[in-house]
Amino acid sequence: MFDLLKRTESAVKRSKETWFGKIAHVFDRNTIEEKTWEELEELLILADVGVETTSKLLDKVKQRMKKEKLTQPLPVKAALKEEMLNLLNISQFRPPTAPCHPFIILVVGVNGSGKTTSIAKLAYSYTSQGKRVILAAADTFRAAAIEQLQYWGKEVGAQVIAHKHSGDPGAVVFDAIQAAYSRQAQMVIIDTAGRLHTKFNLMEELKKIKKVAAKLDASAPHEVLLVIDATTGQNGLTQAKYFTQAVGVTDIFLSKLDSTAKGGIVFAICDEVGIPIAYIGTGEKLSDMAPFDAKIFVNAILP
């Protein structure tokens, strides 16, 4: 738990020291006035919480302030933190109850989101637990993507199944899952393209990959993990909506959270898209990721 707390605090350090630090200082005053709400609204929006989510948060705090007769700033701040926590406490992704051999994770996201590096971090966490991992280089659209995944495979001790550049991604996935069966691997993590000629082509390609996986295991993929770059802010919401409509995203890996001062995007994603955040990126090293814990996150970003 201490390690999780330390990693989360590291990830939100910039956000805590900037916009959320300013939000915390609002409650250092003696009273809550009308202009206090205006200031909080502005700061939350600037922190990437989003207009809709900010309005919802503050409305709920005002209702509680009236109902519970809260007059002092600190109890109002505590109410704000509780409402933030309520936003984040959506149903977490739960793996299938029956054991899956192998457990197949389809990883999606736009190019530049940190998708392949996040896959490496995820693979590293599994190989560190002694699990045998196979990586499927199904982003055949970019030759560099295949080479990058092969590099990370060597670094983390995972086998990589790859075909030639511009090959059929579905064939790569089929071979990777077959290899997992024959080599008794516990995990298959599938990298996918993040950019094709049109958005429609990309989404159709992902749907095809899902169908290929389901031919070998009717319940596969067992997890559809969307990687979102925290530094892209509200653009991440749009990405989440497109990918969810196409392939049914189950949970999110929020990468590069340590690189942004606008950690409020976490609240917007959970509120507006309704998909749980499973992992956060906390730095550049392979070990720099952490499971997302809503309570730890809220206490770390708004002390």
N, C-alpha and C positions, 0 to 999 in steps of 0.2 A: 504493500500500500504506500509506503514511504517513497519507493522508487516511482510509482505512478504519479504521486503528488509532485515530486521533484520534476519529472518530465513534463507534466502539464503546466506547471509554473514556468518552466523554461519556454514552452511553446507560446504562452500568452504574455510573455514579459513585455513585448513592445506594445501590445494592446492595453495592458494594465498601466503602462507608464504614459500613455497618450490619452486617447478618448475616454477609456474607462476610468482612468485616473481623474480626469476632469469630472466625470459623472460622480465619482466617490466624493469629491470635494464639494459638490453641490449640497451634500447632506451634512457638511461641517457647520452650516449656518444654524441660526437659532430658530428660524421659522420656515414653514412651507407656504409660499405665496403663489399667486397666479403666474407670475413671471418665472417661478421655479419650474413649473410644468413646461413652459415654453422653452426654457433652457435645456431641460432634460430631453424634450422631444428633438431638439436640434442636435444635441450631442449623440443621442442614440442613432439617429439617421446618419450622421457623419461617421459613426462607428460601423456602418453597414448593417445595422439591424433591419433596415428597410422601413418604408413609410407605413405599410399595412401592419407589420408586426409591432412596430413602435406604438402605433395607435392602440392596438389591442392590449399591449402590456400596460400602458399608462391608464387606460380606461379601467382595467381590472384593479390596479393599485388605487385609483381614486375611489372605486366602489368599496374596496376594503377599508380605505381611510374613513369613509363615511359610516360604514357598517360597524367597524370596530372602534370608532371614535379615536382614531390615531391623530395626534396633534404635533408630536415631536418628530424631527427629521430622522433620527435613527430607527424608530419603529417603521417609518415609511420606507426607509432604505431596506430594512429586513423584508418588508412586504414585496418590494420590487424584486429582491433576490429570489423569494419563494415563487413568484409568478414566472420569473425567468426559468427556474428549475422545472416548473410545471410544463412550460413550453418544450423543454428538452426531454422530458420523461415520456416520450412516445414509445410504443412497443419496440423493443430491441429485436434485431434479427436473431432468430433461433434456428440452428441447423436442424435437419431432419432428425426425428427421434431414433429411427432405425439407423444403425451404423452404415456408412457408405464407404465402400472400398473400390476405387479411390474416392475421396471427396473432391468434387470438381468445382473450381471457382472461375467464373468468367469475369474478367476485369475489363471495364470499358471506360472511356473518357477521351476528351479531345487531345490532340497532340500538344505538347508543351505543358500539360497539366502535372507532369511528374509521374505519369502512369507506370512507366517501366521501372523507374527507381523505387516506386512504392511497391511494385511486385517483388523487387529484389529484397526490400525490407520485410515483406510478408514471408517470402521464402526463407529468409535468414531466421526469422522467428520460429518457423517450423523445423528447419534443419537443426537449429540449436536445441530443439526438444527431442532430437533423435529420429525425426520422421523423414522418410524418403520422399523427395519432392521432384516432380517433373514439370518443367516449364514448356509451354507450347508457344512457339513463335508464330502466332497466327496474324501478326501484322506484316503481311507480305507486301504491302503497298510501298513500304520504305525499306530499302536494303539496309540502311543504317540501324533500323529498329531490330532486325534480326541479329546483327553484329553486337548491338548493345545488350540484348538479352543473353547472347552466348557469353559475353564478358561477365555479366552478373551471375550467370549460372556457375561459372568457375569460381567466382568470389564466394558464393554462398554454399557451394557444394551440392548444387541441384543439376540434374540432367536436363538438357535442352533438346527438344525435338523441333527441327527446322527443315524447311524445304527451300527451294530457290526463290529468289526475289520475283515478285509478280505471280507466284504460284497460287494455288487454290487454298485459302485459309481453312476451309472445311476439311480438306484432306490432311492438313497439319494437325487439326484437332482430333480427327479420327485416329491418326497414327499415335498421337500423344496418349490418348486414353487407352488404346490397345497396348502401348508400351507400359503404361502404369499397371495394367492387369498382369502382363507377363513378368514384370520386374517387382511386382508386389509393392508398388509405391502407395503411400497413404494419401498423397495430395497431388492434384493436377491444377496448375494455375495457368490460365490462358491469357496471353497478351493479344490485344486486338488493335486494328487500325483506328486512328482517331480522325482521319481526314481522307475522304475520297472525293471524286469529282463533284458530287452533290450530296447534300444531307440525306436525301432519299436513298442513294446508293449505299451510304455508310450504314444506315439503319437496316436495310434489306440484307446486307452482308452479315450483320450481327444476328439477325433472325435466323439466317441460314446456319450459322455456327451453332446456335442453340439447338436447332433441329438435328444437326449431326451428332451433338453430344447426347441428345435424347434417344437416338437410335441404339446407342451402346448401353445407356442406362436411362430408363424412362423418367427417372426423377431428376436427371441432370439437365442443366447445371444446378448444383445444390446451393450455390450462392452467386448472385450477380452484383459485383462490387464496382461502384462508380467512383473514380478518382476525380476530385475537384480541387483545383488550385485555389487556396484561400485568398491569394492576392488578386484574383480576378473579381472578387466582390460579387455584385448582383448578377454579373454574367453567369456565375456558377449556378444560379437558380434556373436560368433558361436552359442550360445544359442538362441539369437534373430532370427537368420536365420532359425534354426531348427523349433522353435515354430511357426514362421510366416508361413512357408511352410505347417505345419500340420493344424493349427487352425486359421490362419488369424488374427494375433495380430493387434489390433487397436491402442494401445498406451502402454507406458512403465512407470512403477514405479521404479525409480532408488533408491534402498535402500542403506543405510550405506554410503551415499556420504560424510558425516561428518567424516568418519573413514579412508578416503584415501587422500593421497597427490597427487593423479593422477586424478584430476577431468576432464582431457582432454578426458576421455572416452565418455563424453557427446557429443563431436563433432564427434567422430568416429561413434557412434551409429546413430546419425541423418544423417550423410553423407553416410555411407556404407549400412545401413539397410533401411533408409528412413521412419522410424516409429517415430512419435512424442513422446517426453517425457512429460507425464502429471503431475507426482508428483516426488518430491525428498525427501529422508529421511534426516532429519536434526538433529536427536538425538535419544535417547532411550525412551523418554516419549511418551505416546499416542498422545499427541498434536504435537509431533516433526515430522511434515511433512509439505510440502508446495507445492502449485501448481507451476509448472515450468513456469517461465517467462524468455524468452531468453535474453531480453535486460538487465534485472536486473542481470541475471546470468553472462553475459559477463562483465558488469561493476564491479561486485563483485569479479570475479576471476582475472581480469586483469585491475586494477585501472589506 
